[in-house]
Amino acid sequence: MGRLRTPCLCICASSTLHVRGDLVSSTATRLTCFAILSAVEEDLRNAILRSSSDADDARSILNEERYEKALSRRNRDVGEKARETLESLVPYLDFSDAYEVLSTLKHRLPEDSQGALSTFAPHVAKITQVRNRVAHTRPMEVDDLAALYDAVEEALNVPSELWQNVSAELRRIEVDPAYVLGLTISLVADPDNAPQHNLPAPEFDETGFFGRRKEVDRIKKAIRGAYPVVSILGDGGIGKTSIALKAAYELLDDPKNTFDAFVWVSAKATILTVNEIQRINDAIESSLGLFASAAEQLGGKKAAAAGDPMAEVLEYLEHFRVLLILDNLETVLDQRLRDFLLDLPTGSKVMITSRIGLGIENPVSLSPLSDHDATRLMYALARIRDVKALQGLPAPAVTKMVQAMKGHPAYIRWFVAGVQAGKRPEELLRGNDLLLDFCMSNVYGYLSEAAQSVLRSMQVLPGRRSQAELAFINDYSASKIQSSLLELMKTNFVQMQGASMGDTSETTYHLSDFGKQYLDTRHAVASDQRLWFEARSKELTELGVALQAESTASPYDPRTIDVKGPGDFSVARILRESFREYDRGEYDAALVTCREAQTLAPTYHESWRVEAFVHTETRDSGAARAAYERASELAPDSPTLNYFYGTFLVTDGSDPQLGLGLLQKAAALADVPPSVILEITWAHIQLNDFESAVTSAAHAISLRPSREDAKAALTMGARAAVYGALRQRSELAFDKVAELVEAFVELAEGVRIETLHGEGADRLLQLSVLCDELREQVDDNFLAGSFDNFSARLRDRIRALDSNLLNRRIGSIKNKNPERMFGFIRSWRSDYFFHLSNLCSQEEWGYLVEGVGVAFDPADDGPRGERAIRVRWLG
């Protein structure tokens, strides 16, 4: 800090505070409790003196502990030279001690006074708690005044001379309840052992603190946590100051409290009355004024006059562990304040209340009161203020009123005060412009134009909107809409809510009730802007209709975007653009566009699925799988996603077992097309589960597939039958071979004949040849007959398609010359020459390795002897 001195901590507690526009020593509720408690204590002390005599020893009557306590209090008050008599010490007994002493002298009291004291006994514990809150300026509880009244009135029902002062005090309060406002609280008490503080008497003493227990606990937990700054955010009058005081007082009395001092500084500049918003004289309106006030509270006027009050405050916060509470901070927000909060020393904390967040703190946003608590508050205010027009209303009617007031504490207090002043309830509920100005002022002007535009779009298009929708409607990028919403979330104009979207939750945003009322009243949207927002919304809706139609027509097309509702429309539009960029060969741009979609809608699985598609097509399997995994986490029960991810894993070969599981899950989740079953068939082949592959191929055929899908199903079934038969033949499991071949023969006989064109017919021929070989190999006559039957039936299917196909041969590659593009096929003990040009598909050249099976047409018109034409790979 540049100075070699240690500051002296001297909290300057103000003796007065503002309460609803009047400068008074405390609230009427607290002062009324004080008046009654003072009378109770005076009557108890008088009864002790009446029941004792000059012969009584003070130590004996009081006991040693009470004697020393009273003596210490008296000596602090008048010095140590006064005589130590019972009469001089009794005035220094507090309520609890006075009651206990009188209880030991109860046998000396008149019989009627004994009965009055017994009647009072059940209330002593509660009254002791109330007295401690009054004496030590702790927040009052909701039933403190009522409990105190009930106790003394019950005691007065027993005729006696014991409660003379209490009786007189209640009569005086009944005649002139305002007289208590002239009192100064002064109850016998020992010095407060709590840390030094200047916390004001809570403004909620009138009714006690209502509800919000979870919020109080969260604030206390946040202050005890790692964040140096904790903010309480909300509209004006929502209860930020009250809950801050409640939390501060509870921390103050916590035995585990670690702060040396609690310092309260308020920048409150206005007060709401029934008829106007009053300015507070000498209100703090700059951060320099705020720091000067904090410095004065910490070290007196000399500290406040320091050249740099901010540095002065930081020095105190460095040397002492201080909880600095800055109330109503929105009136003094500037960069100097942010710099101060970023420079806080370890150990000290700052709690702020504001209508606008700073973005550098741990925020706690206050919501309105629940219907239950709001109704209780209304009844409590009506009873305490004796507003008979409201006291007699049934609970449903009061609940309806507080619902119209959105559970807003300031609105409820203002409403009750208005009815008390003679205004009609319906007039106050309808004409609340003054209240809106008070609650929402000092906020709108802080917002950027981008954030204000988002508010205008939400005014024109009410309801919950996703981040992506708001980005489209405002024509914003992902970063721009995020910064705007973050700015708005620091205020209470906009509320955020998670909405369940199947397996995930989507965050939506909407205007708060008070925010909408204020904006519609003070910042109505111009007609040209309204038309523009409505046109953008219509464009988004029309796009959504087209996307949903595509999604319904071909959901298993990888270029179809899966959209479930309006929240997906704008992001699906962006993903469409990613496909266009991919088609143009702009792969990096396509991935950037996917990232934009992911930023706008982090929980929308299609943003990640399309990224996986791009990675797959560009052969980046690792990135593709990572994107698919992210998508799967977001939508584990999406049939289409399970299909695409499963297909990738099977085709890529990285994890066909997991891929099969995902494909089967897709089939279990929805009625799937044959293409999904075909992928399951292929997965079974990859995993060498040939029996299941044939079964799946038959399932695909049963779904009435297209001609191409039917051909694929037959071909894959035939491959599985051949592969399985060869493997089981090598294991001499001939009965299993027969079962597998029979299953395929039944499949082949059930398809349309044109389905056999191409590889299908050759596979039937290959399997027929294999059955002929098996017939000769087995010793079992039944199996031999079965294989002969299967071979004949397979040849019948080929003959039905084209009898010339039966002239084709089945053989295997003997050798191949890759450089000169020719090779030889061994079949029927002969070698057949073939060239690359003789293949049915030249793409199969790479698969033709030594020993692999092929089908071909024999020809003997070549100069080199027999040759093979129309060669087809049958590996």
N, C-alpha and C positions, 0 to 999 in steps of 0.2 A: 504493500500500500504506500510505501515511501515514508512512513512515520514510525519512529521507534517508541511507540507507546501501546499500552494495552487498554482498550476502551473499557469503561465502567458501565455495566448493564444496570439500567435504572428505568424500569417500565413505568411510563407515565399514564396512570389510569384516569380517564376522564370521569368526572363525577356525574355528568349528565349525558343523555343521548336523545336523538330524535325519535319520536314515536308518533306516527301519523300527523306530522306537522307541528306538534307541540313540544316545547323543550321542557321535559319533566324528568324527575329523578328515577322513575321506574314505571312499569306498566300498572294500570289500575288493579289488575288481578293480583299481582305481587304485593301491591301496597295494601289491598284489602286483607290479604292473608296476614301481612305484617301487623295491621291494626288489631285483628282478632287474636293473633298469637301473643302480642304484647299484653293484651288484656288477660289472657289465660295465665301467662307467666306472673303477672302482677297479683292475680288472685291466689295463685299457688304460694307465692312468697308471703303475702299477707296472712294466709292461713298458717304458714309455718311460724310466723312471729306471734300470732294470736295463741298458738298452741304451746309456746315455750315461755320460759320465765327467765329472770335475771340469774337464777340459780343454775340454769342449764349451762353446761360446758359446750362451747362451740364445736370442739373436736368430736365430742361424743355424739352430738346431734347430727353433724354432717358426715362423719367418719373421716379418716385421715386423708384419703385421696381427694374427696370433695373439698375438704378444708384447704388443702394446699392449692388446689385448682382455683378456688374462689379467692384465696389470699393473693395468688399470683395475678389474677385479673384486677383485683382491687388496687394492688401496688402499682400496676401499669397505669391505672386510671388516676389515682390520687397521691401516690408515693408511699413510702414505707413507714411514715411516722404515725399514721392513724392507729387507734386502738384496735386490737384484733378481737372484736366482740361479735356475737352471733348477729346482732342487728346490723353491724357494718358489713358482714360477709354475705348475708342472704340475698341482697340485691344483685350479687354477682353469680348467682346460681342460674344456669340455663334451664330450659324447659324440662329436659330429661332428669337433671339432677334435682330440680325443685320437686318434681312429681315423686321421685324415689324417696327424698327426705320426708315429704308429707305423708307418704305411705307408711313410713316407720313410726310416724306420730299419729296415725289414723285413730288409735284408741283414745287420744286426747280430744278428738273433734266431737262436736255435737252429733247426735245420731243422724239428723237429716243431712249433715255435711258428709258423714261417712257414706251414706247411700248415694249422694251425688258424686263422690269420688269413685265409688265402685262402678257406677254407670259409665263414668268417663274412661275407666281402665282399658276396655277393649280397643280404644282408638289411639292409645298412646304411641304405639309403634309407627302407625301411619303419620300421626301429627309430628313425630320426631323427624321423619323423612321430609315432610313439607317444610318444617322449620329450618332444616339444614339447607334446603334449596333456596329459601328466602334469605337466610343469613349470609350465605356464601355466594349469592348471585348465580346460582345454577339454574338451568332451564326447568321451568315448571312442567309438571305432568298434567295431562288433560283433566284429571279428576281431583286435583289438589284442593282447589277452592271449595268444590262441592263436598269433598270428604271432611274438610275442616268445618264447614257450616253444619253438616249433618251431626258431627260429633258434639259441637257446643250446644246445638239446639236440643239434642237428646239429653245432654247433661242438665240443661235448664228446665227440662220437664219434671225434674225432681226438685221440689221446693226446698231451698236451703239458702244460707247466707254465704255459701262458698263462692259463687260465681257472680258477685256484684258488678265487678268491672266488665265482665263479659256481657252481662245483660245490658248494661248501659251502652257498651260499644256497639252491639247489634242494633239497638234502637237508634243510635246516632247514624249508623250506616243506612238504615232503612229510611230515615228522614232525609238524609243528604249524602248519597253514595259518593258524590264528587269530592267530599271533604278529604278523602284519603289522598288525593293528588297533592295536597300540601304537606304530606308527611315525608320524613326522611328515615329510611330503614336504619335502625340501630338496635340490634339484638345482642345480648351477651354472647360472646364467642371468643374462642382462642384464635390466635393467628392462623390463617389458612396455610397449610403445609404444602399446598400445590405449588407448582412453578409460578414465577412471576407472570402476570398477564394483565392485559387491559381489555379483555373480552367484554363487550357490552351485554347488558341484560337482554335476553332474547325478546324479539318483537312478538313471538308466538305465546308469550305468557298468558295472554287473554284466554286462549283456548287450550293451551298445552300443545305438544308436538303430535301431529297426526301421521300415522302410517310410516311408510318409506323406511322400514327397518333394514331391508336388504341394501338399500342405497347408502344408508349411514354406515353399515358394516363394510360396504365396498369402498367407501371413501376412506375410512380408517385403515383398511388393509392397504390401500394404495399409498397412503401417507407413510405407513410403516415399511413399504416396499422400496424398490430401487429407484423409482422415478423421483427426481428432485422437485418436479413441478406437477401438481395435481389440479385439474380444473373441474369446476362444476358448471355445466353449460345448460342454458334454457332460456325461454322467453322471460321478459320482465314480469315479475310477480308470480313466477312458477314455484318459488320457494327456495331459491339458491342460497340466499343469505341465511334463512332459517336452518337449512340442513347443514350449512357450513358451521354455524354456531353450535348446533347439536353435536356434530362430530368433534368440534374443537373442545367443547366442555367434557365430553366423554373421554377424550384423549388426556385432557388436563387431569382428570381424576383417576386415570388408569395407573395402578401401582407400577406397571412396566414402562410407563412413559419415559422417553429418553431426552426430551427437550428441556432446556434450561428456562425457556421463556416462550410465551405465546403472544404475538403482537398482531393487533387488528388495525387495519387502515382501510377506510371506506372512501370510494370515489363516487358514492351515490349523489346524484345531482338533482333529482326530482322526486316528488312525492305525489302519489295519486290520491285525490280527494273526490268526493261525489261530483263536484262541479268543475274541477279543473286539475291540470297537472302543475303543481307548485314547484318553483325553483327553491333549492336549499341555499341559503346565504353562505358565502365563503366555501362553496363546494370545490373539491379538487377537480381540476379539469385538464391537467397535464401530467406527464410522467415525472417531471421535475417536482411538481407539487406533491405527487405521491411519495417520492423518495424523501423529500423534506419532512413530510408528515411522519413517515416511518422512522427517520432518523430522530425526530423529536420524541416519538414514543419510546425509542430505545435508549436515548442518552440525554434527553432534555433539549431546551431551546438552543443551547450552545452547539449541540450536534446538528440541529436543524439548520443553523446558520453557517455550517461548513461550506467551503467553496464548491465541493463536489458531493452533494448528498448521496448520490448513488454509490460512490466509493466508500462513503461513511457507513452506509447500511451494509455493504458487502464486508467491511471490516468487522462490524459487530457479528455478522453471520459466520465469519470465519473463526472468531474467538469463542463464540457461544453457539450452542445448538439451539437454533430458534425456529419455531414454526411461524412464518410470516404469512398472514392471511390478508389478501388484497381483494376487497369486496367491490363489485360493480366495475370491473376493469375495462369494460368496453368503451368507457368514456375517455380513457387515457392511452389507448393502444398506439404505440409507435415503435420504431426500430430500437430506440434507447431502452425501452422496457424489455424487448426480446433479448437484446445484448445482456441486460442484467440477469435475466433468467437463465441464459446459457452459461453465465459465469458464476453460478452459485457454488459456494464452497461445500465440501463434503460434510455431512452431519446436519446441516440446516435444510429446511424444506420450505416450499412456498405453495400455499393453497389459494387458488383464485376462483372467484365467481364472475361469470361474464355471459353475455349473450352471444359472444363470438369466440371461437377457439383460436389458439395461437399456432397449433400444429407442431408444437415442441413439447407437449405435455401428455400426461396420462389423463384422458378426459372421462368424466362421468356425466352423462346426459340425463337430465331430469325429465320424466314424463309427467303428465297430469295425474292427479289423485285418482284412485279407483272410485267407482260409484259408491262403494260402501264408505270409504273414508271421506269422500266429498259430502255425502249426505250427513255423516256425523259432524263434520265441520259446520255445515249450514245450521244444523240443530243447535250446536254448541254456541255459535255466534248469536243466534236468535234468542236463546235462553239468557246468555250473559248480558246482552244488550237490551233484553226485555222487549223484543220486537214481536208483539202479540200476533200481528198479521201473518207471521211465519211459524210461530210456535205451535199453532193448532193444526197445521197442515198434515195430512197423512203421509206416511213414508213414501209411497209410490209417487205422489205429487212432487215431493221434495227431490226424489231421485231423478224424476223427469227434468226438473229445473237444473240440477247440477250437470246433467248430461248435456243440456242445451248450453251450459257454460263450459263444456269440455273438461270438467273436473279441474279447472284452473283456480288455485287458491286465491289469487288477487281478484279474479272476477267474482268469486263467491263473497269475499269480504266487501268488495265494492258494491255488490248487489244488496247485501244485507244492510250496509250503511245507507244505500239509496232508499230502500224500503223504510228504514228507520227515519229518514228525512222526509218521508211522505210521498215518495214516488211510487207509481204502480209497477208491480213486478214485470208485466208484459212490456211496459215502456222501457225498462232497464235491459230486458233481454233483447229487445229489438234495436234499441239505439245505443250501441256499445262502441261507437267510433272513438270516444275519449279513451276508453280502456285499451283499444287496439293500438292507438298511438303510443300509449305508455308502455305496453308490453313489447312492441315490435320496433320502436324507434331505435336510432343509433346502430342499426344493423344493415339495412338495405344499401345505404350510402357507402359502406365498406366493400361491397361486392364489385368484382370486375364486370365489364360489359358481357364477357362470355358467360359468367355465372348468372347474370341477370337475364340473359337470353334463355338459358335453361329454365329459369323460373317462369318466363313468359310462355314457353312451350308447355309447361305443366299447368299453367292457368288455362290455356286454350284447350288442352287435351287432358282432362282430369283422369285420375285413376293411377294405378300402379304401373310403372314403366321400368323396363330393364335398362341397364347402362347402354346396351347396344341399340335399343329403340330410341333412346334419347340422343345418341350419337347420330343416327340416321335423320331423325326429325330436325336436328339442329345443323346437320351437315358438318359434324365435327369428326376429327380423327379420334382414335382411342385415347391418346395422351391428352388431348384437349378436353374431352368429356370427363376423363378421370380427374384432371386438375380442377375442373369446374365443380364436379360433384363433391370433391374433397373440400373445396372452399365452402360449398353450401352446407356440408355436414358439420362444419364448425359453427353454424348457426342453427336455429330451430325452425327455419323455413321448411326444410326438407327432412323427412323421416325415412329411414332405411329399414327394410324388413326382408327376411328370408322366406321364400315361398318354395314349398316342396315341388320338385319337378321329377317325379319318379324316383330314381335312385340318387338324385342329387338335389341340391337346393339352389335356387336362383335368387340373387339379391335384386330387389326392386326398390324403387324410390317413389315417394309421393309427397305432395304438399301437406304440411301440418294444417289442422283445422284453423288455428289462429293465423298461421301464415297466409292461407288462402283468403281468409276474410280481410286481412290487412292489405294484401296485394290487390284484390279486387276493388277495395275502397280507395286506396292511395296510389296504385300503379296499374291502372287498367291497361290492357293490351290494345294497341292501335289496330284499326280495322285492316290495314294492309298487312301487318305482321300476323294477325289472326288468320287471314286468308292463306298466307304462305305456309304457316304451320299446318293448317287443315289440308292443304294440297300435298304436303310431304307425308302426312298421315295416310291420305288416300292412296298415294303412290306405294307406300309400304304395304297397305292392305291388298292392293291388286297384285303386287309381287308375291305376297303370301299365298294368295289363291292359286297362282300358277305353280308355285313350288309345292304346295300340298297336292295338286293334281299330279305332278310328276312323281312325287313320293308314293302316291297311291298306285299309279300305273306301273312303275318298274322299281320297286323298292330295293331289289338286289342287283341293280346296275350300279357299279362303283361310282359313276358320275352323278347319281341321284343323291341329293342332299336330304337327309332325314329331318323333317320339320314336324314338330308336334303342336305348335301353337304360335301366336303372334310374337312371342318373345324370341323366337328363332329366326323370324323373317329377315331382319336386317343383317344378321351374321351369315345366313345362308346366301344372301346376295353377294357378300364379300367372298365367300368360298366359291361361288360360281366364277368370279373373276380370277380366282386362283387356278381353276381348270383352264380358263382361256389363256392365261399366261403360260401354263404348262404346254398347251397345244401349240403355242407360238415358239416353244423351245426356251422360254424365259424361266428356267427352273428356279434360279435364285429368287427372282421376283415372286414366283408362285409361293415359295416358302415364306418370304417376308409377309405376303398377304395372309397366309395362314396364321402367322404370329399376331397380326393385327386383329384377326378374328378371335384368337385365344385371349388377347388382352381385353377385348370388349366383353367376351363371354367365357370366362375361365372354366365354367362348369358345362359348357356345351361340347359334347363328345365329338361331334362332327368336325369341329375345328382341328382336332388332333387326328381324326381318321383320314381327313383329306391330306394332311401333312404326311401321314404314313403312305398314302397312295403315291404322292410325288416321290418320296424317298424310294419306294419299291420300284417305280418305273425308271428311276435313275440308278438303280442297283446299289443303293446304300441300305443294306439289310439291317445293320445295327440300329441306324437312326429310325428306320421304318418300324422295327419291333418296339423301340422305346416309345414312339408316338402311339402305336397301337395299345401298348400297356397303359399309357395315360388315359386314352379313350376308354379302355375297358374298366379302369377304376371309376370313371365317371358314369358309365352306363353298362354295368355288368349284365343287365337283363335285356339289352337291345338285340333282337334276333338278327337284324342286318349287320350290326357290328360284330357279333359273334361269328357270323358267316364270313365277313371280310377278313377278320383277324385269323380265324381258323384256316381259311384258304391260303392266306399268306404263309402261315407256319408249315402247312403241308407242302405247298409248292416250293417254298424256299428250302425245305428239308431240315430246317433248324430244330424243329420240335414237332414232328408229325403226331405224336401221342397227344400233346396238349391241343394241337390243331383239331384232331378228331373230337376231343372232348368239347371244344367250343362249337364245332359244327353240329354235333349231336344236341348240344344245348339250344342252338338256334332252332333246330327242328322240333325240340320239345316246347319251345316258347310260343311258336306260331305255326300256322299252316304254311309250309314253305313250298316253293316251286321245285320241279325236278332238278334244277341246277344245283340246289343245296345238297340233295341226296347224291348227285353225281360226285360232288366234292367229298362226301362221306365215303363213297365207294373207292375213290382214288386214295383217300387216307388209309383205308383198310389194306389196299394193295401195297402202299408204302410200308405199312407195318407187317406185311406178310401174313395178314389174316384173310386168306383168300376165300374161306367159306363165308365170312361176313361180307366180303366184297360182292360175292355173287348174290347174296340175299339183298344187299342194298341196291344192286343193279336191278334186280327184279322189282324192288319197291319203286324205283324211279320209273320203270316201265308202266307200273300200275297207275301212275299219276297222270296218264294221258299226255306225255310230253310232246314237244314239237318234233318234227322229223329229225332235226340235227341232234337234239337231246336224246332221242330214242336211239339213234345210231351210236352216240357216245356211250349210252348205258349198255347196249349190246356189246360194243367193243371192249369196254372195261370188264364186263362180266366174263367175256370170252378169255381175255388176258388172265383174269383171276383164276378161271377154270384150268387154263393151260399151266400157269405157274404153280398152282396148288397140286395139280395132278403130277407134274414132274417132281416136285419136292416129296410128295407122299410115296411116289413110285420108288424114289431112291431110298426111302425108309421101309419099303416093302409093305406099306399100309394100303393094300389094294382095296379093302372094303371101304376105306375113307375116300380113295380115289373114285370109286363107283358112286358114292353118295354125292360127291362134289360135281362130277360130270352129269349125273342125272338131274341135279338142280339146274345146271346151266342148259341142258337139253330142253327142259320144260320152259325155261325162259325164252330160248331161241324159237321154240314152236309157238310162243304166245305173241311174238312181235309181228308187225306188218312186214310183208315179204321184202318191200323196197328198203327196209331198214338194214338188210344184209349187204347192200352194196359196199364195195371197198374192203377195208380191213376185216369187217365182220365176216364176210364169206370166207376169206382166207383163214381166219381164226377157226371157223367151223371145220374147214378142211384139215387144218393142223391138228385139231382135237380129234377128228375122225381117224387120222393116221395114227395118232397116239393110242386111241382105243384099239385099233387093229393090232398094234404091237403088244398092248396089254393082254389082249385075248390069247395071243400065243405064249405069253410069259406066265400066266397064272395056271395053277393046277386045279383050282376049284371050278367045276363045271358051271355052277350057277353064276360065278363072277365072269367066267369066259363068255357065257351066253349074254350076260348083261352088257359087257363091253361090245359084243357083236351087234346087239340091238341099238346101243347108243350110236355106234358108227353109222349104221344104216339110217337111222333117223336124222343124223346130222347131214348125211349126203342127200337125203330126200329134201331137206330145206334148201340145200345149195341147188339141187336140180330144179326146184320150184322157181328159183330166181333165174338161173341160166345154166343149162346142162353143160355148156362148154367149160364152165368154171371147174367141173370135175376133172378136166384134163390138166389143170395146174398141178405143179409138183411142190412138195415140201422138202426143204433141204437145209444145209447150214453152210456158213462161210468157211471155205477151206483156207484161203489166203487172200491178201489184198495188197496191191501196189499203190500206195498213196500218191507217189509222184506222177505215175502214168495213168492214174485213175481207172484201173481195171482190177479184176480179181477173178476167183473161181469159187463155184458153189459145188458142194458134194451132195449128190442125191441119187438114189437108186444105183449105187456103186459106180456112178459116172460123175465126171467133172464137167461143169458147165461154165464157160467163159461169160463174163458180163463186164460191161463198161458203165461208167457213171451215167451215161445217157440212157442206159437201160432201166434205170430206177423209176418206179412210179412217182417218187418224190425225191429229188436230188438232195433235199434237206436231210434225208436219212443216211447219207453217205458216212457221216461221222459215227453213226451207231453200228455200222457193219464191221464188227470185229470178228476175229477167228472164233468159230463155234456158235455164233449167234444164228438163230433160226430165221429162215426167209421162205417166201412163197414166190413162184415164178411160172412163166409159161416157157416150155422148152422149144427150141428152134434149132434146125440143123442146116440152115442155109448160109452159115458163115464159112469163110475160108479156113478158119482154124478148127472147124468141126462143130460139135454141139455147143450151143450158147444159150444163155438165159435172158429173157426179155420180160418187161413189166414186173421187175423185181420189187418185192415189198418186205420191209423189215418186220419180223415177227418175234423180236426179243422180249 
